[in-house]
Amino acid sequence: MKLNPDITISIIDKNHKRETLFSSKATKNSDYLRREQRKPESHIRLPFSRDADRILHSMAYTRYIDKTQVFYLVNNDHITHRVLHVQLVSKIAKTIGRALGLNEDLIEAISLGHDIGHVPCGHVGEKILSKLCEKHNVGKFFHNVQAIQFLDVIEDKDLTIQVLDGILCHNGEVHDKCIKPEGKRDWDSFDDKVKKIQAEKDVMPMSYEGCVVRFADNIAYLGRDLQDAIEIGLITDDIKQKYPKICKDLFRLSSCKEVNWIILDTLAKDIINNSYPDEKDEISFSDEVAQCVNELKKFNKEYIYNNRILHEQDWKIEYMFEFLFNCFLKDVEEENKQSVIFKNMIEPEWISEEYKKSVKPAELVRDYLAGMTDRYFNNVFRSLVIPNDIVTDFNTRVELHGIGGSS
């Protein structure tokens, strides 16, 4: 059904008026760039809004639901999974972006897609898979590059370069006090950024919207990871006494129960205060807050991310990854078309035909493992190692249908 012409004109006029409120830093909707432009743009959904919808409806986004954030062996429904994290990033980034007069549609699309490349078992799984990829000569694994692989290659969503660039250039591992956009609006520049990341160099987004999402990623996990660690008892009363003094003073960590809210509110307002005038060519924290963020990251790394309790079973996870990688690589090389990797990475219609024709065996295995949810990863391993009762074998095979299992 086509829109009434009068309504179409009205929508175009409203969109134009909305864009006149943008900051001079903002990415204009008319600046979008796609690889192919297979369909005409919609008057109802502007280009970056359409990208957000394409990401939401991707198979890769669906699998966020059972991908863990930090605590991958914890049975607690109140801790953060990826699907919640990306929504938090989107909300925080849009709040900052709205205050700065940026393009919220672009911010939303980047936020929702930024962690799609994450593998089962969080960052531990990523490190293990990276070693296996190097061993099999397909290069180191980077979840931001893998996100591009899923959205731009495997599912071939024809997203704009601005969205793909923002996803590629997010990096929650580093500490930024200020960020300035870099890179040109062309595909050669984008491909060059991919190569730099694969060479372990950090790169910045081409848009201010991408810069805001990069900050929001850090803001979203800093307080939330601390809250989750308190929730499961990893941060105890004696450890709380070791909070950095600057963080105690700024965030009132020692007494405030709403620690996550205080951190979010403080950091978001600080970025707005320090990035507001259009004349400023960067998105930034103040000196004091940047120092505080750095200290809190160090604290979280020591008492949460590197906590020995979380890593006591890493050797089992490493064994599972290696077993599955070798098993599926053998299936691909021997063209065992009864293997689930063929059923889930070659047969589905939603997977790009170009990808199917050009992918190498080890790359196919990498992509399959990276796309798994935590639960599906465990189920596939069990199905290949532990014999099934004949009576339940059919149900097991049904559950293993699809890259993310039955989730």
Secondary structure, 3 states (H helix, E strand, C coil): CCCCHHHHHHHHHHHHHHHCCCCCCCCCHHHCCCCCCCCCCCCCCCHHHHHHHHHHCCHHHHHHHHCECCCCCCCCCCCCEHHHHHHHHHHHHHHHHHHHCCCHHHHHHHHHHCCCCCCCCHHHHHHHHHHHHHHCCCCCCCHHHHHHHHHHHHCCCCCCHHHHHHHHCCCCCCCCCEECCCCCCCHHHHHHHHHHHHCCCCCCCCCHHHHHHHHHHHHHHHHHHHHHHHHCCCCCHHHHCCCCHHHHHHHCCCCCCCHHHHHHHHHHHHHHHHHCCCCCCCEECCHHHHHHHHHHHHHHHHHHHCCHHHHCCHHHHHHHHHHHHHHHHHHHHCCCCCCHHHHHHCCCCCCCHHHHHHCCHHHHHHHHHHHCCHHHHHHHHHHHHCCCCHHHHHHHHHHCCCCCCCC
